[in-house]
Structures are given as structure tokens and as C-alpha cells.
Amino acid sequence: MSEPLRILLIDDDRDDFILTRDVLAETLRVPHQLDWASTYEAGLEALRDRAHDVYLLDYRLGKRTGLDLLRDPAALNSDRPIILLTGQGEREVDVEAMRAGAADYLPKSNIAEALERTIRYAVERRQDRNALRKLNEALERRVEERTADLEKANAALKEADRRKDEFIAILAHELRNPLAPISNSLALLKHAADNADICREARETMERQLEHMVRLIDDLLEVSRISRGKIELRRTAVDVRDIVSHAVEAARPLHDARHQQLVVDLPDQPLMLQADATRLTQVVGNLLNNACKFTPEGGRVELSARVAGGQCEIRVRDNGIGIDPAQVARIFEMFAQLDSSIDRAHGGLGIGLTLVRSLVELHNGTIEAHSPGRDQGTEFVVRLPLAPTAPNEKPAPVAAAPGEIPRRRILVVDDNRDSANTLSMLLRFDKHSVRCAYDGLDAVEQAGDFQPDVVLLDIGLPRLNGYDAARRIRELSGSRVVVLVAMTGWGQEEDRQRSRAAGFDFHLVKPVDRESLNRLLSGIPQPAFGG
């Protein structure tokens, strides 16, 4: 023990104190300190202070007794052993002492024989108490640490909730924005139907706003698919120069509209990657659009690609509003708004860079953002692994545009009557023979009566869902060739697999643009599953 055992003798006889001190000195083999309380009151005060490890209590204490002291709350609530010292043959006193809570009783005549055993018990009790105290202290520290961790996690959850709430508000704002010009354009078509210029401008406005809404929704779906590991890359040999050219072609009108100088620097030799061309074009396009949005009119955006450090390095640099260096690390986070006032002034959901980072990482690449600070521009650096040397491998050719579309017998099935009717009108403009059905059972009946070549079939139909309707139409058609096309808002891989299992030949995700539909119609009758 590092500290001496503290023993208190409560006894009104000084001779007994001296005797006890001598006995302890001879028999007790542990360091100890013996203190003395010569009155009942002094002993009671010492019990309340709890400064000793063991108490030796004489039975006779003047007008009071040791039993009286044992029954006092100070003794009853003590976790330290109290040993009553009694006279020879006082059996009733011994029994009463144990009932009153004494740890032990010792006849004064045998104190030398029994005291060491009793003291040893007291020592063990103190060791246990010290161990328990240390354990409690360790538990308290652990609780404090866990509490701090929980508080930190709770703060992170609150911050995530705040970001999501702000993101939802921005999403609602961004989806409402295109609705205003679409609504205005519809009113113009209604009230200025005789003015060809106004009608043309109204139609072009609606087309632009529709494309904008589709891009917003596609970005959301892309982020969702990536976060759940639902995207698989279609890797082929691609030349980064082609990727950049396609992205620049799509982005240049945005830069021209803001009178920005878009400077592109590409190598003379092919820069080959084994990558998904569509996804990489999306990466470069998003970076160019981001640079355009946060660079003022008349600004400059630079795009370059080269081999550096055994990797393909793509850089997009602008002289726009820049980023606070302390916030650069958060720029790729989902729902993170570095400065909501700036983001709202420039529009967008703020998920484009999240999508870019995810697509780059799927290609085993990295992306970094650098900015000296506000109003000092920003640079994004994408690094991707080069393709293994394969001299005979060439980039996949771009698909040819569809030729003349043969006339078809087409059944359009959708419970949204506006959607079915407007699509039917478009198909009739292309000289197809078209009928409409608005639920699953009606679709089966119409297919038997109309004998269509192609069925454009929604999935979420009343009375009979699209999957079951497709199976019945396939059974009714027998040996006759009929192409079944799922047209639905559900576009995950599991949705496509379920369509395939139900007998569909193609799976298109709404809204389907006219060019995609015409390309599909040009390619049939050979059945294939794509989309």
C-alpha cells in the first residue's frame, strides 16, 4: 500500500489506547497510523468525517455505549468496517453489536490474536474500495468521451438536416423556375396563335426549359444511383480529345451567351483511356458549366488535357469568383452550400460537383479544387489512369443518325391521358397509325383488335399493371412479331431487369425525347433490349 492504513480507536481510557497501540505495532505487518478519540462525541464526529479506514470502538464510553454509537446514522451509513471491543463473556453485547452493523467484535483480552485478521479484512476492503473508485473514474471518463462523441454526432446530424432542408428548398425553387416561362409560353400560344414569330419563340422557350428540368432530375437520379452503387461503367478505348471536344461543343453556347473566352489546349497525339465516354463527357461538361456559372461576363475559362506523372490530367481553370480556401475541402460534399447567397444568385442544385467527384472516383481517378481566395478564380484538376498500350484498339465509332422511319402500327398506353394523347399526335405527324389505351386491361383488348407492330407501354397502370399487360399481349400475339417498349419514370438497373423478365424489348425512361424514340423505331423489327 502506498499510504498507511488509518485506524481510529474510540475509547475513553488512555491506558487502553497505549495497549492497543503497542499490540498493533507488534502484530500488524502493514504500515498503519493509529488515532484516538477519547469521547463519544469525538468518535461520532470522526465517523461523520470518514477519514479512517477502520474503527475500533470500545463498548463503554462514559454515560453512552458503543452500541449507541453503532446505531447512529453516521455509523449506519458508513462503508468502513467498525469493530466493537467488548469485555470477556458479554455475549448479549456481541450479538447486539452484530445486529447493529458492526463488522466484527473482539474481546479485549484476545485483541492480539484477532486484531490482525480483522485489520487484514479492513485492508482488503480498502483495496476493493480503491479499485472500485478507479473503475468509477475510468467509467466517468468513458462516459464523458462517449457523451462528447454523441454530442459531436448529434451536431453533425443537425448540420446534415439543415443542409437537406436548404437543399429541398433550393430544389423546389429550381423546379419552379422553368414552370414560369413554360406557363407564359403556353399563354402566348393561346393568345397569339396567329403570330408565327411569337409561337416559334414560345415553343423554343418551352423546349429549353424542359431540357433544363430534365437535366436537374437526371443529376438527382445520377447521384442517387452512384450513392447506392447502382452505376456500372461501360468502358471502351476512348480518346480524351474526343471527350473534351464533345463537352466543349455542348458547353460553348453557354459561354458565348456570357461573352466568355473558352480556351482549349489539347495534345496533337491521341490520349487514350479505358473509360466510359458518356460519363467522362458528363464530368468535363459539368466542370465547364460550373466555371461558366461562377465566372462573370467577359471572363476567361481554360480547359487543357495532357499526360503528367504517368496519368491523364484534365484542368479547368477560370478567373471567376473563387472559393474561400477554408471551404475548398467541402466543395464536393452533398448538400453543402458554401455560400447560399452566391449559389442562389447563380442557380442550380449544387450537386454537380458531387456527381463529378463520384464519376471520377468510379474511373479510379482523383479530383482536386484549388483557389487562392475570393475573386481570384478556381482550378479543378482531374487525374485518370491511362489505358494500357493497345495499338490495334480504336475508339468505338459514334452511332449514325437514324434514317427514314418506316411507318408503324403503334399502340400508346398511359393512364396520363395528356401524355398518351400528345405522344400519339407526334407519332401521327410521322405518318404512323396510332391508337391509345389508358389502362392495362384496355391495352390488352386494343392489342388484340388493333394488331400493333409496336406497343409503347407505361408500367404504373390501373386495372392491370404494365408488366402483366405486356405478358398478356405477348401471349395474344402468338407468332406475330410485336415490339414491346416500356416507357416509365423508373430507370434503375433493377427496373430494366424486371421489364426484361416481363417480356419487354426496350426500356425508355420518361420523358423520352422525340429523337430517341425515332431512333428506336428506325431500328426495329429486330428485338433487342436497350435504352
VEXDREN-2710 file (C-alpha; in Angstrom, 1 decimal):
% VEXDREN-2710
k/r/px/py/pz
1/MET/0.0/0.0/0.0
2/SER/1.3/3.4/-0.9
3/GLU/-0.5/5.1/2.1
4/PRO/-0.6/3.9/5.7
5/LEU/-3.8/2.3/7.0
6/ARG/-5.6/4.8/9.1
7/ILE/-7.1/3.3/12.3
8/LEU/-9.2/5.2/14.8
9/LEU/-9.7/3.9/18.4
10/ILE/-12.7/5.3/20.1
11/ASP/-12.1/4.7/23.8
12/ASP/-12.3/6.8/27.0
13/ASP/-9.4/5.0/28.7
14/ARG/-5.9/6.3/27.8
15/ASP/-4.3/3.0/29.1
16/ASP/-6.4/1.1/26.6
17/PHE/-5.1/3.4/23.8
18/ILE/-1.5/2.7/24.7
19/LEU/-2.1/-1.0/25.0
20/THR/-3.8/-1.1/21.6
21/ARG/-1.0/1.0/20.0
22/ASP/1.6/-1.5/21.3
23/VAL/-0.3/-4.5/20.2
24/LEU/-0.7/-3.1/16.7
25/ALA/2.9/-2.3/16.5
26/GLU/3.9/-5.9/17.3
27/THR/1.2/-7.8/15.4
28/LEU/0.2/-5.7/12.4
29/ARG/2.5/-6.2/9.4
30/VAL/1.3/-3.3/7.3
31/PRO/2.1/0.4/7.6
32/HIS/-0.6/2.0/9.8
33/GLN/-1.4/5.1/11.8
34/LEU/-3.5/4.8/15.0
35/ASP/-5.5/7.9/16.0
36/TRP/-7.5/8.2/19.3
37/ALA/-10.9/9.7/20.0
38/SER/-11.4/9.8/23.8
39/THR/-15.1/10.7/23.9
40/TYR/-18.4/9.5/22.4
41/GLU/-18.8/12.9/20.7
42/ALA/-15.3/12.9/19.2
43/GLY/-15.8/9.4/17.9
44/LEU/-19.2/10.4/16.3
45/GLU/-17.6/13.4/14.6
46/ALA/-14.8/11.2/13.3
47/LEU/-17.3/8.7/11.9
48/ARG/-19.0/11.6/10.1
49/ASP/-15.7/12.8/8.6
50/ARG/-14.9/9.3/7.2
51/ALA/-11.2/10.0/7.3
52/HIS/-10.2/6.5/8.6
53/ASP/-10.1/3.0/7.0
54/VAL/-11.2/1.1/10.1
55/TYR/-12.7/2.0/13.5
56/LEU/-12.1/0.2/16.8
57/LEU/-15.0/1.0/19.1
58/ASP/-15.0/0.4/22.9
59/TYR/-18.3/-0.7/24.4
60/ARG/-18.2/1.6/27.4
61/LEU/-17.9/5.3/26.6
62/GLY/-18.8/7.1/29.7
63/LYS/-22.6/7.5/30.0
64/ARG/-23.1/6.2/26.5
65/THR/-22.1/2.8/24.9
66/GLY/-20.5/1.7/21.7
67/LEU/-23.9/0.2/20.7
68/ASP/-25.4/3.7/20.9
69/LEU/-22.8/4.9/18.5
70/LEU/-23.3/2.0/16.1
71/ARG/-27.0/2.9/15.9
72/ASP/-26.3/6.5/15.0
73/PRO/-26.9/7.3/11.2
74/ALA/-23.2/8.3/10.9
75/ALA/-22.3/4.7/11.7
76/LEU/-25.2/3.0/9.9
77/ASN/-24.3/4.8/6.6
78/SER/-20.5/4.1/6.9
79/ASP/-18.9/1.8/4.3
80/ARG/-15.9/1.4/6.6
81/PRO/-15.6/-1.6/9.0
82/ILE/-16.4/-0.8/12.7
83/ILE/-15.1/-3.3/15.2
84/LEU/-16.6/-3.4/18.7
85/LEU/-14.2/-4.1/21.6
86/THR/-16.0/-5.9/24.4
87/GLY/-15.3/-7.4/27.8
88/GLN/-15.0/-11.2/28.5
89/GLY/-18.3/-13.1/28.4
90/GLU/-20.5/-10.2/27.3
91/ARG/-22.3/-12.5/24.8
92/GLU/-25.5/-10.4/24.6
93/VAL/-23.4/-7.3/23.8
94/ASP/-21.6/-9.2/21.0
95/VAL/-24.9/-10.3/19.4
96/GLU/-26.4/-6.8/19.7
97/ALA/-23.2/-5.4/18.1
98/MET/-23.5/-7.6/15.0
99/ARG/-27.2/-6.7/14.7
100/ALA/-26.4/-3.0/14.9
101/GLY/-24.0/-3.3/12.0
102/ALA/-20.5/-3.9/13.4
103/ALA/-18.1/-5.6/11.0
104/ASP/-16.8/-7.7/13.9
105/TYR/-16.4/-7.9/17.7
106/LEU/-13.3/-8.7/19.7
107/PRO/-12.9/-9.3/23.4
108/LYS/-10.2/-7.0/24.7
109/SER/-8.4/-10.0/26.3
110/ASN/-7.9/-11.6/22.8
111/ILE/-7.2/-8.5/20.8
112/ALA/-3.7/-9.5/19.9
113/GLU/-4.9/-12.8/18.4
114/ALA/-7.8/-11.5/16.4
115/LEU/-6.9/-7.9/15.5
116/GLU/-4.6/-8.7/12.6
117/ARG/-7.3/-10.8/10.9
118/THR/-9.8/-8.1/11.3
119/ILE/-7.4/-5.4/10.2
120/ARG/-6.5/-7.5/7.1
121/TYR/-10.2/-7.7/6.3
122/ALA/-10.2/-3.9/6.6
123/VAL/-7.2/-3.6/4.3
124/GLU/-8.9/-5.8/1.7
125/ARG/-12.0/-3.7/1.9
126/ARG/-9.9/-0.6/1.3
127/GLN/-8.2/-2.1/-1.6
128/ASP/-11.5/-3.1/-3.1
129/ARG/-12.8/0.4/-2.5
130/ASN/-9.8/1.9/-4.2
131/ALA/-10.2/-0.4/-7.2
132/LEU/-13.9/0.5/-7.3
133/ARG/-13.0/4.2/-7.2
134/LYS/-10.5/3.8/-10.0
135/LEU/-13.1/1.8/-12.0
136/ASN/-15.7/4.5/-11.4
137/GLU/-13.2/7.2/-12.5
138/ALA/-12.5/5.2/-15.7
139/LEU/-16.2/4.8/-16.3
140/GLU/-16.8/8.5/-15.8
141/ARG/-14.1/9.3/-18.3
142/ARG/-15.5/6.9/-20.8
143/VAL/-19.0/8.4/-20.3
144/GLU/-17.6/11.8/-20.8
145/GLU/-15.8/10.7/-24.0
146/ARG/-18.9/9.0/-25.3
147/THR/-21.0/12.0/-24.4
148/ALA/-18.6/14.2/-26.4
149/ASP/-18.8/11.8/-29.3
150/LEU/-22.6/11.7/-29.2
151/GLU/-22.8/15.5/-29.0
152/LYS/-20.4/15.7/-32.0
153/ALA/-22.5/13.1/-33.9
154/ASN/-25.7/14.9/-32.9
155/ALA/-24.3/18.2/-34.2
156/ALA/-23.3/16.5/-37.4
157/LEU/-26.8/15.1/-37.8
158/LYS/-28.3/18.6/-37.2
159/GLU/-26.0/20.1/-39.8
160/ALA/-26.9/17.4/-42.3
161/ASP/-30.6/18.0/-41.6
162/ARG/-30.1/21.7/-42.1
163/ARG/-28.3/21.1/-45.4
164/LYS/-31.0/18.8/-46.6
165/ASP/-33.7/21.3/-45.7
166/GLU/-31.9/24.0/-47.6
167/PHE/-31.3/21.6/-50.5
168/ILE/-35.0/20.8/-50.7
169/ALA/-35.9/24.5/-50.7
170/ILE/-33.4/25.1/-53.5
171/LEU/-34.7/22.1/-55.4
172/ALA/-38.3/23.4/-55.1
173/HIS/-37.0/26.8/-56.3
174/GLU/-35.1/25.3/-59.3
175/LEU/-38.1/23.2/-60.4
176/ARG/-40.5/26.1/-60.1
177/ASN/-38.2/28.4/-62.1
178/PRO/-38.8/26.7/-65.5
179/LEU/-42.5/26.4/-64.9
180/ALA/-43.0/30.2/-65.1
181/PRO/-41.6/30.6/-68.7
182/ILE/-43.4/27.4/-69.7
183/SER/-46.7/28.7/-68.3
184/ASN/-46.1/32.1/-70.0
185/SER/-45.3/30.4/-73.3
186/LEU/-48.5/28.3/-73.2
187/ALA/-50.4/31.6/-72.7
188/LEU/-48.7/33.1/-75.7
189/LEU/-49.5/30.1/-77.9
190/LYS/-53.2/30.5/-76.8
191/HIS/-53.5/34.3/-77.3
192/ALA/-51.1/34.8/-80.2
193/ALA/-51.7/31.8/-82.2
194/ASP/-51.7/33.8/-85.5
195/ASN/-48.3/35.3/-84.8
196/ALA/-45.7/32.8/-86.2
197/ASP/-42.7/34.6/-84.6
198/ILE/-44.2/34.6/-81.1
199/CYS/-45.3/31.0/-81.4
200/ARG/-41.9/29.9/-82.5
201/GLU/-40.2/31.8/-79.7
202/ALA/-42.7/30.3/-77.2
203/ARG/-42.0/26.8/-78.4
204/GLU/-38.2/27.3/-78.2
205/THR/-38.6/28.6/-74.7
206/MET/-40.6/25.6/-73.6
207/GLU/-38.0/23.3/-75.2
208/ARG/-35.2/25.0/-73.4
209/GLN/-37.0/24.9/-70.0
210/LEU/-38.0/21.3/-70.5
211/GLU/-34.4/20.3/-71.2
212/HIS/-33.3/22.2/-68.0
213/MET/-35.8/20.3/-65.9
214/VAL/-34.8/17.0/-67.3
215/ARG/-31.1/17.8/-66.5
216/LEU/-32.0/18.7/-62.9
217/ILE/-33.9/15.4/-62.5
218/ASP/-31.2/13.4/-64.2
219/ASP/-28.5/14.8/-62.0
220/LEU/-30.5/13.9/-58.9
221/LEU/-31.1/10.4/-60.2
222/GLU/-27.4/10.0/-61.0
223/VAL/-26.3/11.0/-57.5
224/SER/-28.8/8.6/-56.1
225/ARG/-27.7/5.7/-58.3
226/ILE/-24.0/6.4/-57.5
227/SER/-24.5/6.6/-53.8
228/ARG/-26.2/3.2/-53.8
229/GLY/-23.6/1.6/-56.1
230/LYS/-26.1/1.2/-59.0
231/ILE/-23.9/2.6/-61.8
232/GLU/-21.8/0.3/-63.9
233/LEU/-19.3/1.9/-66.3
234/ARG/-19.3/0.9/-70.0
235/ARG/-15.6/1.0/-70.5
236/THR/-14.1/1.3/-74.0
237/ALA/-11.0/2.7/-75.5
238/VAL/-11.6/6.5/-75.7
239/ASP/-9.5/9.4/-76.8
240/VAL/-9.7/12.3/-74.2
241/ARG/-9.5/14.7/-77.1
242/ASP/-12.9/13.4/-78.4
243/ILE/-14.3/13.6/-74.9
244/VAL/-13.2/17.2/-74.5
245/SER/-14.5/18.2/-78.0
246/HIS/-18.0/16.8/-77.3
247/ALA/-18.1/18.6/-73.9
248/VAL/-16.9/21.9/-75.4
249/GLU/-19.4/21.6/-78.2
250/ALA/-22.3/21.3/-75.7
251/ALA/-21.0/24.0/-73.3
252/ARG/-19.8/26.6/-75.8
253/PRO/-23.3/28.2/-76.3
254/LEU/-23.4/28.9/-72.5
255/HIS/-20.0/30.6/-72.6
256/ASP/-20.8/32.5/-75.7
257/ALA/-24.1/33.8/-74.2
258/ARG/-21.9/35.3/-71.3
259/HIS/-19.3/36.6/-73.7
260/GLN/-16.7/34.4/-72.0
261/GLN/-13.5/33.3/-73.7
262/LEU/-13.3/29.5/-73.7
263/VAL/-9.7/28.4/-74.4
264/VAL/-9.0/24.7/-75.1
265/ASP/-5.5/23.2/-75.2
266/LEU/-5.2/19.6/-76.3
267/PRO/-2.2/17.4/-77.4
268/ASP/-1.5/16.6/-81.0
269/GLN/-1.4/12.8/-80.3
270/PRO/-4.2/10.6/-79.0
271/LEU/-4.6/10.5/-75.2
272/MET/-6.2/7.1/-74.7
273/LEU/-8.2/5.9/-71.6
274/GLN/-10.2/2.8/-70.8
275/ALA/-13.3/4.6/-69.7
276/ASP/-17.0/5.3/-70.1
277/ALA/-17.1/8.0/-72.8
278/THR/-20.6/9.2/-71.8
279/ARG/-19.7/9.6/-68.1
280/LEU/-16.4/11.4/-68.8
281/THR/-18.1/13.8/-71.2
282/GLN/-20.5/14.4/-68.3
283/VAL/-17.6/15.1/-66.0
284/VAL/-15.9/17.7/-68.3
285/GLY/-19.3/19.2/-69.2
286/ASN/-20.2/19.8/-65.6
287/LEU/-16.8/21.4/-64.8
288/LEU/-17.2/23.7/-67.8
289/ASN/-20.8/24.6/-66.8
290/ASN/-19.7/25.3/-63.2
291/ALA/-16.9/27.5/-64.5
292/CYS/-19.3/29.4/-66.7
293/LYS/-21.8/29.9/-63.9
294/PHE/-19.3/31.3/-61.5
295/THR/-17.3/33.4/-63.9
296/PRO/-18.6/36.9/-64.7
297/GLU/-19.5/38.0/-68.2
298/GLY/-16.4/38.7/-70.3
299/GLY/-14.3/36.3/-68.2
300/ARG/-12.0/33.5/-69.3
301/VAL/-12.2/29.7/-68.9
302/GLU/-9.3/27.5/-69.8
303/LEU/-9.5/23.7/-70.5
304/SER/-6.5/21.5/-71.0
305/ALA/-5.6/17.8/-71.2
306/ARG/-2.2/16.3/-71.1
307/VAL/-0.1/13.4/-69.8
308/ALA/1.5/14.2/-66.4
309/GLY/3.1/11.8/-63.9
310/GLY/2.0/8.8/-65.9
311/GLN/-1.6/9.8/-65.8
312/CYS/-4.1/11.8/-67.9
313/GLU/-4.5/15.2/-66.3
314/ILE/-7.5/17.4/-67.2
315/ARG/-7.6/21.0/-65.9
316/VAL/-10.4/23.5/-65.9
317/ARG/-9.4/27.0/-64.8
318/ASP/-11.4/30.2/-64.5
319/ASN/-11.0/33.8/-63.3
320/GLY/-14.3/33.9/-61.6
321/ILE/-15.5/34.5/-58.0
322/GLY/-13.1/31.9/-56.5
323/ILE/-13.6/29.9/-53.2
324/ASP/-12.5/30.7/-49.6
325/PRO/-9.5/28.3/-49.1
326/ALA/-11.0/27.2/-45.7
327/GLN/-14.1/25.9/-47.6
328/VAL/-12.4/24.2/-50.6
329/ALA/-12.5/20.8/-48.8
330/ARG/-16.3/20.9/-48.6
331/ILE/-17.0/21.8/-52.2
332/PHE/-17.6/18.2/-53.3
333/GLU/-19.9/17.4/-50.4
334/MET/-23.6/16.5/-51.0
335/PHE/-26.0/19.2/-49.7
336/ALA/-23.1/21.5/-48.8
337/GLN/-23.7/25.2/-49.7
338/LEU/-20.5/27.2/-49.3
339/ASP/-22.4/30.5/-49.6
340/SER/-26.1/30.1/-50.2
341/SER/-26.5/33.7/-51.3
342/ILE/-23.9/33.2/-54.1
343/ASP/-25.4/29.8/-55.1
344/ARG/-28.9/31.2/-55.2
345/ALA/-27.8/34.1/-57.3
346/HIS/-26.3/31.7/-59.9
347/GLY/-29.0/29.0/-59.7
348/GLY/-28.5/25.2/-59.7
349/LEU/-28.9/22.5/-57.1
350/GLY/-25.3/22.4/-56.0
351/ILE/-24.9/18.7/-56.7
352/GLY/-22.9/18.9/-60.0
353/LEU/-19.5/18.7/-58.3
354/THR/-20.7/15.8/-56.1
355/LEU/-21.6/14.0/-59.2
356/VAL/-18.3/14.8/-60.9
357/ARG/-16.2/13.5/-58.0
358/SER/-18.3/10.3/-57.8
359/LEU/-17.8/9.6/-61.6
360/VAL/-14.1/10.4/-61.4
361/GLU/-13.6/8.0/-58.5
362/LEU/-15.6/5.3/-60.3
363/HIS/-12.8/5.6/-63.0
364/ASN/-10.2/5.1/-60.3
365/GLY/-9.2/8.8/-60.6
366/THR/-9.0/11.8/-58.4
367/ILE/-10.2/15.4/-58.5
368/GLU/-8.9/18.4/-56.6
369/ALA/-10.0/22.0/-56.3
370/HIS/-7.7/25.0/-55.8
371/SER/-8.4/28.6/-55.3
372/PRO/-6.3/31.5/-53.8
373/GLY/-9.5/33.0/-52.4
374/ARG/-12.5/35.2/-53.2
375/ASP/-12.5/36.8/-56.7
376/GLN/-9.2/35.0/-57.6
377/GLY/-10.6/32.2/-59.7
378/THR/-10.7/28.4/-59.3
379/GLU/-9.0/25.5/-60.8
380/PHE/-10.2/21.9/-60.9
381/VAL/-7.7/19.1/-61.7
382/VAL/-8.9/15.6/-62.7
383/ARG/-6.3/12.8/-62.9
384/LEU/-7.2/9.5/-64.5
385/PRO/-5.2/6.3/-65.2
386/LEU/-4.0/5.9/-68.8
387/ALA/-5.2/3.0/-70.9
388/PRO/-2.8/0.1/-71.3
389/THR/-1.0/0.2/-74.7
390/ALA/-3.2/-1.4/-77.3
391/PRO/-2.2/-0.3/-80.8
392/ASN/-4.9/-2.2/-82.6
393/GLU/-7.7/-0.9/-80.4
394/LYS/-9.7/2.1/-81.8
395/PRO/-12.3/4.2/-80.2
396/ALA/-15.9/3.0/-80.8
397/PRO/-17.5/4.8/-83.7
398/VAL/-20.3/7.3/-83.0
399/ALA/-23.7/5.8/-83.8
400/ALA/-25.1/7.0/-87.1
401/ALA/-28.2/9.2/-87.0
402/PRO/-31.4/7.3/-87.8
403/GLY/-32.5/7.2/-91.4
404/GLU/-36.1/7.4/-92.7
405/ILE/-38.5/5.9/-90.3
406/PRO/-40.8/3.2/-91.7
407/ARG/-44.5/3.6/-90.9
408/ARG/-45.7/1.5/-87.9
409/ARG/-48.9/0.5/-86.2
410/ILE/-48.3/1.8/-82.7
411/LEU/-50.4/1.4/-79.5
412/VAL/-49.7/4.0/-76.9
413/VAL/-50.7/3.0/-73.3
414/ASP/-50.6/5.5/-70.5
415/ASP/-53.0/6.4/-67.7
416/ASN/-51.9/10.0/-68.0
417/ARG/-54.2/10.9/-70.9
418/ASP/-52.3/14.1/-71.7
419/SER/-49.1/12.2/-72.1
420/ALA/-50.7/9.5/-74.2
421/ASN/-52.6/11.9/-76.4
422/THR/-49.7/14.3/-77.1
423/LEU/-47.4/11.4/-77.9
424/SER/-50.0/10.0/-80.2
425/MET/-50.2/13.3/-82.1
426/LEU/-46.5/13.4/-82.5
427/LEU/-46.4/9.9/-83.9
428/ARG/-49.2/10.7/-86.3
429/PHE/-47.2/13.6/-87.6
430/ASP/-44.6/11.0/-88.7
431/LYS/-47.4/9.1/-90.6
432/HIS/-47.7/6.3/-88.1
433/SER/-51.1/4.6/-87.4
434/VAL/-51.7/5.1/-83.7
435/ARG/-54.3/4.1/-81.1
436/CYS/-54.4/5.0/-77.4
437/ALA/-55.3/3.0/-74.3
438/TYR/-55.5/4.3/-70.7
439/ASP/-55.3/1.2/-68.5
440/GLY/-53.8/-2.3/-68.6
441/LEU/-56.9/-4.2/-69.5
442/ASP/-57.9/-1.8/-72.2
443/ALA/-54.3/-2.2/-73.6
444/VAL/-54.7/-5.9/-73.9
445/GLU/-58.1/-5.6/-75.7
446/GLN/-56.8/-2.9/-78.0
447/ALA/-53.7/-5.0/-78.9
448/GLY/-56.0/-7.9/-79.9
449/ASP/-58.2/-5.7/-82.0
450/PHE/-55.6/-3.3/-83.5
451/GLN/-52.7/-5.8/-84.0
452/PRO/-49.9/-3.2/-83.5
453/ASP/-46.3/-3.6/-84.6
454/VAL/-45.1/-1.6/-81.5
455/VAL/-46.6/-1.1/-78.1
456/LEU/-45.4/1.9/-76.0
457/LEU/-46.5/0.8/-72.6
458/ASP/-46.4/2.6/-69.2
459/ILE/-45.8/0.5/-66.1
460/GLY/-47.9/2.0/-63.4
461/LEU/-51.3/1.4/-64.9
462/PRO/-54.7/1.0/-63.3
463/ARG/-56.7/-2.3/-63.5
464/LEU/-53.7/-4.2/-64.8
465/ASN/-50.1/-3.1/-64.4
466/GLY/-47.7/-2.8/-67.3
467/TYR/-45.7/-6.0/-66.6
468/ASP/-48.8/-8.2/-66.6
469/ALA/-50.3/-6.3/-69.6
470/ALA/-47.0/-7.0/-71.5
471/ARG/-47.2/-10.7/-70.7
472/ARG/-50.8/-11.0/-71.9
473/ILE/-50.1/-9.0/-75.1
474/ARG/-47.1/-11.3/-75.8
475/GLU/-49.3/-14.4/-75.3
476/LEU/-52.0/-13.0/-77.6
477/SER/-49.6/-12.1/-80.4
478/GLY/-48.6/-15.7/-80.8
479/SER/-46.1/-16.0/-83.7
480/ARG/-46.7/-12.4/-84.9
481/VAL/-43.8/-10.0/-84.1
482/VAL/-44.7/-7.2/-81.8
483/VAL/-42.2/-5.0/-80.1
484/LEU/-42.9/-4.0/-76.5
485/VAL/-41.4/-0.8/-75.2
486/ALA/-41.6/0.1/-71.5
487/MET/-42.0/3.9/-71.1
488/THR/-41.7/4.7/-67.4
489/GLY/-40.2/7.1/-64.8
490/TRP/-38.4/4.2/-63.2
491/GLY/-34.9/3.8/-64.7
492/GLN/-32.8/1.8/-62.3
493/GLU/-31.0/-1.3/-63.4
494/GLU/-33.4/-3.5/-61.4
495/ASP/-36.3/-1.8/-63.2
496/ARG/-34.8/-2.7/-66.5
497/GLN/-34.3/-6.3/-65.4
498/ARG/-37.9/-6.5/-64.3
499/SER/-39.0/-5.2/-67.7
500/ARG/-36.9/-7.7/-69.5
501/ALA/-38.3/-10.5/-67.4
502/ALA/-41.9/-9.4/-68.3
503/GLY/-41.1/-9.6/-72.0
504/PHE/-40.3/-6.0/-72.9
505/ASP/-37.8/-5.5/-75.8
506/PHE/-36.8/-1.9/-74.8
507/HIS/-36.9/0.2/-71.7
508/LEU/-37.1/4.0/-72.1
509/VAL/-37.2/6.5/-69.2
510/LYS/-39.6/9.4/-69.2
511/PRO/-39.5/12.0/-70.5
512/VAL/-38.5/10.4/-73.8
513/ASP/-37.3/12.9/-76.4
514/ARG/-38.5/12.5/-79.9
515/GLU/-35.0/11.8/-81.3
516/SER/-34.5/8.8/-79.0
517/LEU/-37.9/7.4/-79.9
518/ASN/-37.4/7.8/-83.6
519/ARG/-34.0/6.1/-83.3
520/LEU/-35.7/3.2/-81.6
521/LEU/-38.5/3.0/-84.2
522/SER/-35.9/3.0/-87.0
523/GLY/-34.1/0.0/-85.5
524/ILE/-36.9/-2.4/-85.2
525/PRO/-38.2/-5.1/-86.0
526/GLN/-35.1/-7.0/-84.7
527/PRO/-35.8/-7.3/-80.9
528/ALA/-33.1/-6.0/-78.6
529/PHE/-33.2/-4.7/-75.1
530/GLY/-31.6/-1.3/-74.5
531/GLY/-32.4/2.2/-73.6
END
